[in-house]
Amino acid sequence: ILATMSNPVDAIQMDGDGTGDVGQQNQQFLLRCVYASLACLCMSGVLIFYERFRQDRNKMSMWSRVARLFSAHHKKHGTAFVTRGDAPTTSFATKNSPMLILRSILFLTKGWFTDPRSRNTAITAVCLLVGVSAYNEFSKAFIFSKIEADVIDKVTELSRDKNITEVHSAIWSQLVYDILLQAPFLVIVTPITSFMCQYWLRSYCTEMAIKSYLDGGGQAYYWIKLRETETGIDNPDQRIVEDIGIMIGTLWSVATSLLSAIFGFLSWSVVIFSIGGSKLVWIGVASGVARTFTAYVGFSTSMSAAQFYMLRTAAELRYGLTRIRDAAEDVALCGADRRERQRVGSLYKDHVAAWQKASFVGVRFASAMWLLNRFPIMFLWVCMLPDIYDGRMGIGECVRVQTAYVQMNGVVSFLVEQFKPLMDLKTNTERINHLLRACEEANKATRDAGPEEKASLSAPSAISYQEAPHDVALRMQDVWIAPPNATQLVGGISLTCYVGKGVLVMGPSGVGKTSLLRVIAGLWRRGAGCIMHSTSTRTDCSMKFIPSTSYLPFGTLQDLVMYPKDMSECRNESLSEHITLALRRAKLGHILDAWGHEISRDWRTVLSTGEKQRVAFARLFFDMAYRDPSSVVLIMDEATSAIDIDTERLLYSELRRELSGGALRGVLSVAHRPTLKAFHDSVLLIGDFDPQEQHDLDFTSPVNEGVWRTPDGKTVPWIHARKNY
């Protein structure tokens, strides 16, 4: 093989005058080329067999690591999304069907063409794409290639004809064409068209993803975070920001390549038939079929899996570093520098191993393609040698035929030329679809439904939400909770908070008090029983929650206090006064004096833990300035756990003032400090009671009592009693 390839000209035995029988010599040389091509086909077949063998050997080890990220339902359902519990659990499996890429793309782009707001933009983008591709290929086939062939012919004939004027004329024609037609199109029109089309589609996909993730009606961001292990979505930010951008860029590249191949085939087929005949077409078809077969039979599965695993390990590494950034102080305080370095180093090793696998698969793929791509051009020239020898074909026409062959072969082997981009496109569209479908499953449970319907859509057995009587702020009747991922119910309680009253919930940690608040908020709806509050049906009432840790967005102090409101929801003429009053009522006047209203900061690093909790109170006081009297039901979960007792007393005094004639309708607090009993009218105790509780509360005539089931399956007593003072 090597001897034949090293000096193939020796295969032609010339006569004494150096000419010989060209036809016979050409056939002998062609036979040598056939032998060498068959040898390369065998070598390529060996690579295919080896790749398929590695796929079968590593199928469990490779795909088990990928599949463990998702639900085991993928074996039965393929890409399926099964709702179980309050929110969806997403099972997802990477398949290798060529139609999967098309389905994934159609899922992402169908709304672009059907939405009245984006339909015209989508049609314009498609028209621009088709027009640019058609002009590019037709101009190259019928104008540029003709001019270029004319230049080559004039230059090669110069030594014989001695006509330098024709050479100058041909070169000048090529220059004029390049300057007036080719250059403006390639340098200005094509880049602008590419940017605008990608911008339109990316804007639509990004807005759709952000809306579904953050504002789809079902708080998908919460459920995806809650079921992170089951769904395998631990980096939605990367999927929205990076993967959509990569997908759009790759999609544009593949689409332009496909249209170029189609228009190139239509235009260059005329050229190649008029110059070289049909035999050259069969060379291109055979080459394209062989390369396509090799790529998709031998390498599609391994390249797709390797690329997916590489993206996954990169996301895990990035997510690990992000977690350290977000918890920098906690890591530093516990001295976990070395442990975190080891953990991140392990994640990096996993990424390098995935990168290595992908690189080695790419090397084997490139080798197989190289072996199959060396000989078609040689056969092409061998077939044209008799016409060149007889003078029926010039060098310029030969170059034009070779260009036409490359373009026609590009249609047949389009999937091969775009194999890696298609695998990248497949991987990114799967990741984006995975996120969007998980969001859709989370959102559809509450979209366009009332309170009772929202609850019933979550699960076959759900807690109902009803309007409370006019004198009741909040009521729970025999409420049992089914937490996500739990196998048994928690709770079993009946409680009433009347208008103008406050109820304190106390009990040991881990007994399920916070689960009760999540049910009241409507985050968890599986279970049994009924919850009544006026905010479920009355638009003039609202329910406010103060958790132990509040979200602090980047921005000014004004943005911090207004959150989640914006300027359009507040009266601008009194905005500054309301913010100042809210901060001072929350005992944060020193923060206002130090930073003012308009300085943007990352408040997570500026405020202490106690100050962060007081920000939530400032938000509450600011919001109540715009509320009607007795219109806000307040739910608090360890809202003052990091605040000193004196400041805590002042804050609760402000709340009692609001209960007496302000905007508060009722208060339900979860806390551990006994001092807070003084600011509530009754106490719900979960668990065994100590003698001090007997002294503080009236156990002789409790409001209600029963048995509470904890998350670990134990049962403890609960009692709702009034204070003795």
Secondary structure, 3 states (H helix, E strand, C coil): CHHHHHCHHHHCCCCCCCCCCHHHHHHHHHHHHHHHHHHHHHHHHHHHHHHHHHHHHHHHHHHHHHHCCCCCCHHHHCCEEEECCCCEEEECCCCCCHHHHHHHHHHHHHHHHHCCCCHHHHHHHHHHHHHHHHHHHHHHHHHHHHHHHHHHHHHHCHHHHCCHHHHHHHHHHHHHHHHHHHHHHHHHHHHHHHHHHHHHHHHHHHHHHHHHHHCCCCCHHHHHHHCHHHHCCCCHHHHHHHHHHHHHHHHHHHHHHHHHHHHHHHHHHHHHHHHCCCHHHHHHHHHHHHHHHHHHHHHHHHHHHHHHHHHHHHHHHHHHHHHHHHCHHHHHHCCCHHHHHHHHHHHHHHHHHHHHHHHHHHHHHHHHHHHHHCCHHHHHHHHHHHHHHHCCCCHHHHHHHHHHHHHHHHHHCHHHHCHHHHHHHHHHHHHHHHHHHHHHHHHCCCCCCCHHHHHHHHCCCECEEECCCCCEEEEEEEEEECCCCCCCCEEEEEEEEECCCEEEEECCCCCCHHHHHHHHHCCCCEEEEEEEEHHHCCCCCEEEEECCCCCCCCECHHHHHHCCCCHHHCCHHHHHHHHHHHHHHCCCHHHHHHHCCCCCECHHHHCCHHHHHHHHHHHHHHHHCCCCCCCEEEEEECCCCCCCHHHHHHHHHHHHHHHHHCCEEEEEEECCCHHHHHHCCEEEEECCCCHHHHHHECCCCCCEEEEEECCCCCEEEEEEEEECC
